[in-house]
Amino acid sequence: MMHAKTMEGLVGARTNMDLLNTPFRVFKDARRRGDLATMERAMEYVNDFSGKASEYEAKAQEGMEEDAKEAKEQARSAREEAIQKRREERQELEKRIEESRSQKADTVEISEDGRTELDGNTNLEQTDSDGDVSLEMTENPLKMEPIIYTKTGVGQSHAGIGAGTTISVSV
């Protein structure tokens, strides 16, 4: 946005420069005819218009400096607002992270009754959605040793994990 002082200065300077052309043309015509009195009067008008144009030019310069200051202030305030917004977003994110950390995780444990029930069902059958038997399990899954696969694809048993392991689930 252009400041009013800048607009006034530019318009005034341009108008006075345009007005300067008329007395200067009269001066040239009087010089060609040799009319010294007309030349002096025309030169006074040229000097007046030239001086007014310089004044308006100075006013336009002041207006442009004010525009520059205003633009710097707006940029500074926009930066401060952006910084404040980022701080608020960061605080909100930290608050959400803290809330998620403070929530307790659900713990799933298999009771002794559940373990004995699983131990008793060694021949489990799994069915798909059509009711067809798709897989028969001949071993108790809790008695199977976990297998860890290496990068080469070779399986290794891992005896450190047993049936009494507690599983923690966080939602």
CORKALIN-V708538 format. One record per residue. RES is the residue in three letters. PSI is psi as a letter, one per 20 degrees, with the letter a starting at -180 (* if undefined). BURIAL is I if it has 24 or more other C-alpha atoms within 12 Angstrom, else O. Layout:
res: {RES & RES}
psi: {PSI & PSI}
burial: {BURIAL & BURIAL}
//
This chain:
res: {MET & MET & HIS & ALA & LYS & THR & MET & GLU & GLY & LEU & VAL & GLY & ALA & ARG & THR & ASN & MET & ASP & LEU & LEU & ASN & THR & PRO & PHE & ARG & VAL & PHE & LYS & ASP & ALA & ARG & ARG & ARG & GLY & ASP & LEU & ALA & THR & MET & GLU & ARG & ALA & MET & GLU & TYR & VAL & ASN & ASP & PHE & SER & GLY & LYS & ALA & SER & GLU & TYR & GLU & ALA & LYS & ALA & GLN & GLU & GLY & MET & GLU & GLU & ASP & ALA & LYS & GLU & ALA & LYS & GLU & GLN & ALA & ARG & SER & ALA & ARG & GLU & GLU & ALA & ILE & GLN & LYS & ARG & ARG & GLU & GLU & ARG & GLN & GLU & LEU & GLU & LYS & ARG & ILE & GLU & GLU & SER & ARG & SER & GLN & LYS & ALA & ASP & THR & VAL & GLU & ILE & SER & GLU & ASP & GLY & ARG & THR & GLU & LEU & ASP & GLY & ASN & THR & ASN & LEU & GLU & GLN & THR & ASP & SER & ASP & GLY & ASP & VAL & SER & LEU & GLU & MET & THR & GLU & ASN & PRO & LEU & LYS & MET & GLU & PRO & ILE & ILE & TYR & THR & LYS & THR & GLY & VAL & GLY & GLN & SER & HIS & ALA & GLY & ILE & GLY & ALA & GLY & THR & THR & ILE & SER & VAL & SER & VAL}
psi: {p & p & q & h & h & g & g & g & g & g & g & g & g & g & g & h & h & g & h & h & h & g & h & h & h & g & g & g & g & h & g & h & i & j & n & h & g & h & g & g & g & h & h & g & g & g & g & g & h & g & g & h & h & g & g & h & g & h & g & h & g & g & g & h & g & h & g & g & g & g & h & g & g & g & g & g & h & g & g & g & g & g & g & g & g & h & g & g & g & g & g & g & g & h & g & g & g & g & g & h & h & i & p & q & q & p & p & p & q & p & r & h & g & h & g & h & g & h & h & h & m & h & m & q & p & p & q & a & h & i & j & q & p & h & p & p & p & i & q & p & h & h & i & q & p & q & p & p & p & r & h & i & j & p & p & p & q & o & i & i & p & a & h & j & p & p & p & p & p & p & *}
burial: {O & O & O & O & O & I & O & I & I & I & O & I & I & O & O & I & I & O & I & I & O & O & I & I & O & I & I & O & O & O & O & O & O & O & O & O & O & O & O & O & O & I & I & O & I & I & O & O & I & I & O & I & I & O & O & I & I & O & I & I & O & O & I & I & O & O & O & O & O & O & O & O & O & O & O & O & O & O & O & O & O & O & O & O & O & O & O & O & O & O & O & O & O & O & O & O & O & O & O & O & O & O & O & O & O & O & O & O & O & O & O & O & O & O & O & O & O & O & O & O & O & O & O & O & O & O & O & O & O & O & O & O & O & O & O & O & O & O & O & O & O & O & O & O & O & O & O & O & O & O & O & O & O & O & O & O & O & O & O & O & O & O & I & O & O & O & O & O & O & O & O}
//
